[in-house]
Amino acid sequence: MKNILIIAVLLLLTGCSLFKGKTNIVYFNIGTPIMQNTSNLGLTIKPINSDLPFGKKMTFITSEYSMTSDSFNKWSQTPEELVYQYVESYFNNPAKKLDNKTNNKYILNIQIIRFACYSTKPEISLQLNILISDNKTGKILLNKSFIQNFKFNKLTADSIAEAMSKGVNNICSKIKIELLELNNKSKSTKK
């Protein structure tokens, strides 16, 4: 009798998973930047941080005040790791000639504020806070928030991953413009 009770408790604790069908989890990533968009700026990119609540699970905005996650469609890495690898490839592509004007001149800090999709419409919402500082003095040169909402055709996990890739790419292109403007300002102040 005691053994039957132990088995019953174990089955309850495991959620009777022995009798359920196998659930397939599908993993997605945001890819890498298109080679022609990349540079080799010699930019120091710090590890990305965030307080995102769901780790590798895809996050959905369900209302103005709530979010949920998808247990069956997950990112292949955390959003922080995905964005870091994309940004690193975008700005420090070793296949491109090193830009000596910017090499080791700037530090880029990124904080992910939002990395989610709306559950009611095919649109992603991405927000990255960017801090660019001088590598020698530590002086903050730019503190800016970039928000990218990107619409797509069909609400599927593949479409979400593709839209996130495009969103991160658009923000990278804006950061690159800011970096080049900072570099031009520093050249003009030295003259």
Secondary structure in CASP SS format (residue, H / E / C, confidence):
PFRMAT SS
TARGET T0000
AUTHOR 0000-0000-0000
METHOD secondary structure of the structure
MODEL  1
M C 1.00
K H 1.00
N H 1.00
I H 1.00
L H 1.00
I H 1.00
I H 1.00
A H 1.00
V H 1.00
L H 1.00
L H 1.00
L H 1.00
L H 1.00
T C 1.00
G C 1.00
C C 1.00
S H 1.00
L H 1.00
F H 1.00
K C 1.00
G C 1.00
K C 1.00
T C 1.00
N C 1.00
I C 1.00
V E 1.00
Y E 1.00
F E 1.00
N C 1.00
I C 1.00
G C 1.00
T C 1.00
P C 1.00
I C 1.00
M H 1.00
Q H 1.00
N H 1.00
T C 1.00
S C 1.00
N E 1.00
L C 1.00
G C 1.00
L C 1.00
T E 1.00
I E 1.00
K C 1.00
P C 1.00
I C 1.00
N E 1.00
S E 1.00
D C 1.00
L C 1.00
P C 1.00
F C 1.00
G C 1.00
K C 1.00
K E 1.00
M E 1.00
T E 1.00
F E 1.00
I E 1.00
T E 1.00
S E 1.00
E C 1.00
Y C 1.00
S E 1.00
M E 1.00
T E 1.00
S E 1.00
D E 1.00
S E 1.00
F E 1.00
N E 1.00
K E 1.00
W E 1.00
S C 1.00
Q C 1.00
T C 1.00
P H 1.00
E H 1.00
E H 1.00
L H 1.00
V H 1.00
Y H 1.00
Q H 1.00
Y H 1.00
V H 1.00
E H 1.00
S H 1.00
Y H 1.00
F H 1.00
N E 1.00
N C 1.00
P C 1.00
A C 1.00
K C 1.00
K C 1.00
L C 1.00
D C 1.00
N C 1.00
K C 1.00
T C 1.00
N C 1.00
N C 1.00
K C 1.00
Y E 1.00
I E 1.00
L E 1.00
N E 1.00
I E 1.00
Q E 1.00
I E 1.00
I E 1.00
R E 1.00
F E 1.00
A E 1.00
C E 1.00
Y E 1.00
S C 1.00
T C 1.00
K C 1.00
P C 1.00
E E 1.00
I E 1.00
S E 1.00
L E 1.00
Q E 1.00
L E 1.00
N E 1.00
I E 1.00
L E 1.00
I E 1.00
S E 1.00
D E 1.00
N C 1.00
K C 1.00
T C 1.00
G C 1.00
K C 1.00
I E 1.00
L E 1.00
L E 1.00
N E 1.00
K E 1.00
S E 1.00
F E 1.00
I E 1.00
Q E 1.00
N E 1.00
F E 1.00
K E 1.00
F C 1.00
N C 1.00
K C 1.00
L C 1.00
T C 1.00
A H 1.00
D H 1.00
S H 1.00
I H 1.00
A H 1.00
E H 1.00
A H 1.00
M H 1.00
S H 1.00
K H 1.00
G H 1.00
V H 1.00
N H 1.00
N H 1.00
I H 1.00
C H 1.00
S H 1.00
K H 1.00
I H 1.00
K H 1.00
I H 1.00
E H 1.00
L H 1.00
L H 1.00
E H 1.00
L H 1.00
N H 1.00
N H 1.00
K H 1.00
S H 1.00
K H 1.00
S H 1.00
T H 1.00
K H 1.00
K C 1.00
END
